[in-house]
Structures are given as structure tokens and as C-alpha cells.
Amino acid sequence: MNIKSILVSQPEPKTDKNPFSDLADRFNLKVDYRSFIHVEGIDPQDFRQQRINLENYSAVIFTSRMAIDHYFRIAKETRFTVPDEMKYFCISEAVAYYLQNYVVYRKRKIFHGKQTFKDLLELVDKHNTEKYLVPCSDIQSKNIPEDLTNHNIDFQNVILYKTVCSDLSDLDDVKYDMLVFYSPSGIQSLIKNFPKFKQNGTKIAAFGPTTAHAAEQAGLRIDIKAPMPGIPSMTMAIEHFIKVDNKRK
């Protein structure tokens, strides 16, 4: 089967350096983008049901820009004035700089890791007398609370936003040769929107082991997995698949 069309279950990248565009040009492919999931902030009522008092925490751990947006949103909606002495621990420098949209950037109260939560945990350990709030989504990685618990950090998760399946009903009659997924939520959205979905000859590409596991649990056949040894990206994995497939013909 010749691959002519691909649907990527994410928004189209806004950067000029889009690897899928390069792939499309070299192999004469039609590549479309569509968010299979989207994020919705919880409302103040749902927040209050978690029985969390924002005043009880002296530090906040941010693992994404999304977490920052929703922390300050819920603070505003619940009329909580974030104190100037609040400390912020961010997973990366980019996330830390994003805080400037809400607070004056001061090194003595804003700390950041290099890129991973393990890096950030070293900084949190050095400030282990703080009481931490961890804004997150309803599908937060289990590793974060487990790592904090193992390091005897006083913390509390708070769900401030949730991942929701998007309405894909307009795609009911649209067929693609390949579907590309980057998260288990994307797989769940496919099944929820199209409970009678039959894969047949459609190729499924899954990024990451949790996405692949979700696809298998849904009864889908995975044709492309990434990353793989020597193939770190999804586009490289797809390119490899197309080249191997072409040699078979």
C-alpha cells in the first residue's frame, strides 16, 4: 500500500521548521493536522471540591506553561492574591521565563531545572522546608508525585485543567492512509469519536510506549513505533517505514 495521506493528531506546528513538511515534499504526501484532544480549565466550583487552600502553600512547582496559566487563572477567579514571597520551581528555563507574564522575575524566588523533573527535584530537595503545591492536569504522570513522596517533600497535587476528547464528527467520511498519535488520550479520542472504527489497511504510528500500549489495548495494529534505536523522531520512523515499504514493491 502506497502512503499518500497522513493525519497527525496534533495542531499544525507554527514554526517554519516543520519536519512533516519536509517529509511531505520528499515523498509527495498530503499531511493534515487535527487536535484529537484539547485542554479545558476546571471552574472554581470543581476546584473548591478538592478542598485545597492556596494560602497554605509557600512554593509552587510548574511542569509546563499550561500549569502556570491555570494556576494564576484559578487564583484570580477565587480572588486569591498570590503573595510576593511565593517561590516558584519550574521544570525548565523556558517555563521559568514564561512566569514573567504574571510575576516580576527574581532569581531569589524563581528556580528552574535543565529540562527533566529529576533536575528540578535536586533544587526542591535543597528547599525541603517549603510546602509545595503542584498544579497539574487530570492525567498527570505518576512519576512526579512518586518522586516527591520518595524524597519526603511536603506537597499537594491540585488538578486545575483536564484533557478532553475533541469532536471529530466532521472526519467521519474522511480516510487517511496513516494516523499518527502522540498520547494515549489521542487514541482514546479516536475510539470515543469512532467506536466502530475498523483499521483495515490504515497504518497506525505511535510515539512513546504509553501511546503504543493504549493503541494495543484498543485493539489497533501498530505499524510504526517511535522512538527506536537510531530513529529518535516520528518523522524519521515514518520515512524509514515508507522506504522499506517501497522496496517491497
C-alpha angles and dihedrals in degrees: 000000000000114000107230104150133038130186115203112203094220137074116277110268113253093212124095090228097077112157091201090060090055090047091050092051095049097046100030094244132162107228120189129181129214131164108236090187137029137190125247125187117233116244124244092259093058089044092054091051087067087064095224121151110207090204091068095069129081098187139030128210115213121193096174145014087250090062090052093051094050095043092057091039093056090043089056095044092050092043094242114155108215106228119240091234093059112126122219127205114194129190093228142010091252091057090046093053090050087066088074086081087070111019140027107266110244123167092214091065104027120069130174141187126222099256111302133071089240089063091049092048090064089060093045089053090057089056098043095144092070123098107231132210116200113200110204146151128261089263100051116160112262090223094074099059090038092054093047091048092048089054092050093242117165102233145143128206117222123191108221101160138022138210113242131189112249123229106260098170091122089065094059095107097032117102128199131186091223137024119201121206131188103178142029087244090063090055091048090052091052092053094043093050095041109027090168094051113148115196098201105152097348112121118227121209118193128190116209132006096270091054091048091049092051090050092051091047088054090055095252125145112235113216099172130034127186142226100036131161106293091002107082100163137057095236091052090051092050091047090051091049093050093049093049091045092051091052090057091061 
